[in-house]
Amino acid sequence: MNQAIRGSCLCQTVKYQFHGPAYAFQYCHCSRCRKFTGSAHGSNIIVDPKNFEWLSGEDMVGRFEHPEAKHFATCFCRNCGSSLPWMSQSGISVVIPAGTLDQDPGIKPTQNIFWESRAPWREEVSALPHYDELPPRKAKS
């Protein structure tokens, strides 16, 4: 992953890129990632801060640092609310929400972390029906 991989928010106001090897690509099931993403888990790529840069809209990036967290923070677009990459509170890594990437990073997740904190309603994705678009409407009873 030495080529630059770009990402952006939903409204395209904020854009970024990163390159170089990732420390990790993982699914995080902690309650903080679940609340921030509104999903069963965060899909996070973790990189060295020197391999990350904002391309545009950095002034539109909001940040929240959880007062009880050692590393966790969140960043978001002040215009559309999209999740955005964030520097850990410790400053040792940048956490990139993989759903904000504009291209394939060429790597896949390798682990689940905070598994014991996973949502009780979570199901294996591959066990659910698959549709290429919206599912067909069910007939009214």
C-alpha positions as CSV (number, residue, x, y, z in Angstrom):
1,M,0.0,0.0,0.0
2,N,2.6,2.5,-1.0
3,Q,0.3,4.3,-3.4
4,A,-1.8,7.1,-1.9
5,I,-5.3,6.0,-0.9
6,R,-7.9,8.8,-0.8
7,G,-11.0,9.3,1.2
8,S,-13.7,11.9,1.8
9,C,-16.9,12.7,3.7
10,L,-20.3,12.3,2.2
11,C,-20.6,16.0,1.0
12,Q,-17.0,16.0,-0.4
13,T,-16.1,19.0,1.7
14,V,-13.3,17.1,3.5
15,K,-10.8,15.0,1.7
16,Y,-7.7,13.2,2.9
17,Q,-5.1,10.6,1.8
18,F,-2.7,8.2,3.3
19,H,0.0,5.8,2.2
20,G,2.5,3.4,3.5
21,P,1.9,0.2,5.5
22,A,-1.1,0.1,7.8
23,Y,-0.5,-0.9,11.4
24,A,-3.8,-2.8,11.3
25,F,-7.1,-3.1,9.5
26,Q,-9.7,-4.4,12.1
27,Y,-13.3,-4.5,13.1
28,C,-13.7,-2.9,16.5
29,H,-16.8,-4.0,18.5
30,C,-16.3,-1.6,21.5
31,S,-19.3,0.4,22.5
32,R,-17.6,3.7,21.5
33,C,-17.1,2.6,17.9
34,R,-20.6,1.2,17.8
35,K,-22.1,4.4,19.0
36,F,-20.0,6.6,16.7
37,T,-20.7,4.5,13.6
38,G,-24.3,3.6,14.4
39,S,-23.3,0.1,13.3
40,A,-22.4,-3.3,14.8
41,H,-18.7,-2.4,14.6
42,G,-16.2,0.2,13.4
43,S,-14.1,-0.8,10.4
44,N,-10.8,0.9,11.1
45,I,-7.5,1.2,9.3
46,I,-4.7,2.4,11.6
47,V,-1.7,4.2,10.1
48,D,1.3,6.2,11.2
49,P,0.5,10.0,11.5
50,K,3.4,10.8,9.2
51,N,1.6,8.8,6.4
52,F,-1.6,10.8,6.6
53,E,-2.6,14.2,5.3
54,W,-5.7,16.3,4.9
55,L,-6.2,17.4,1.2
56,S,-9.1,19.9,1.7
57,G,-11.6,21.0,4.3
58,E,-9.5,20.4,7.4
59,D,-11.2,23.5,8.9
60,M,-14.5,21.6,8.7
61,V,-13.3,18.7,10.8
62,G,-14.9,18.5,14.2
63,R,-13.4,16.4,17.0
64,F,-14.7,14.8,20.2
65,E,-12.4,13.3,22.8
66,H,-14.1,11.0,25.3
67,P,-13.0,12.2,28.7
68,E,-12.5,8.7,30.1
69,A,-10.6,7.3,27.1
70,K,-6.8,7.0,26.8
71,H,-6.7,6.7,23.0
72,F,-10.2,7.0,21.6
73,A,-11.5,10.2,19.9
74,T,-13.8,10.8,17.0
75,C,-13.7,13.3,14.1
76,F,-16.6,14.2,11.8
77,C,-17.5,16.6,9.0
78,R,-19.2,19.7,10.5
79,N,-21.3,20.0,7.3
80,C,-22.6,16.5,6.7
81,G,-21.7,14.6,9.9
82,S,-19.7,11.9,8.2
83,S,-17.1,10.0,10.3
84,L,-13.6,11.1,9.4
85,P,-10.1,9.9,10.3
86,W,-8.9,10.9,13.8
87,M,-5.6,11.1,15.6
88,S,-5.5,9.0,18.7
89,Q,-5.4,11.0,21.9
90,S,-1.9,9.5,22.5
91,G,-0.8,10.8,19.1
92,I,0.7,7.5,18.0
93,S,-1.7,6.6,15.2
94,V,-4.4,7.9,12.9
95,V,-7.6,5.8,12.8
96,I,-9.3,5.8,9.4
97,P,-12.9,4.7,9.2
98,A,-12.7,2.4,6.1
99,G,-16.2,3.4,5.0
100,T,-14.9,6.8,4.1
101,L,-12.4,5.5,1.5
102,D,-13.0,6.5,-2.1
103,Q,-10.9,3.6,-3.4
104,D,-9.9,0.0,-2.5
105,P,-7.0,0.2,-0.1
106,G,-5.8,-3.2,-1.3
107,I,-5.9,-4.8,2.2
108,K,-8.6,-6.6,4.1
109,P,-9.5,-6.6,7.8
110,T,-7.4,-9.2,9.8
111,Q,-9.0,-9.2,13.2
112,N,-12.0,-8.4,15.5
113,I,-11.2,-6.5,18.7
114,F,-13.3,-5.9,21.8
115,W,-15.3,-9.0,20.8
116,E,-16.8,-9.4,24.2
117,S,-18.4,-6.0,23.8
118,R,-20.1,-6.9,20.5
119,A,-23.7,-5.9,20.0
120,P,-26.1,-8.6,21.3
121,W,-28.1,-8.3,18.1
122,R,-25.1,-8.7,15.7
123,E,-25.4,-11.5,13.1
124,E,-22.8,-12.9,10.7
125,V,-23.3,-10.9,7.5
126,S,-22.8,-13.9,5.3
127,A,-25.7,-15.7,7.0
128,L,-28.2,-13.1,5.9
129,P,-29.9,-12.8,2.5
130,H,-28.1,-10.9,-0.2
131,Y,-29.7,-8.4,-2.6
132,D,-27.9,-6.3,-5.2
133,E,-30.3,-3.4,-4.6
134,L,-33.3,-2.9,-2.3
135,P,-35.1,-6.1,-1.5
136,P,-38.4,-6.8,-3.1
137,R,-41.4,-5.4,-1.3
138,K,-43.3,-7.9,0.8
139,A,-47.0,-8.3,0.0
140,K,-49.3,-6.6,2.5
141,S,-51.3,-9.1,4.5
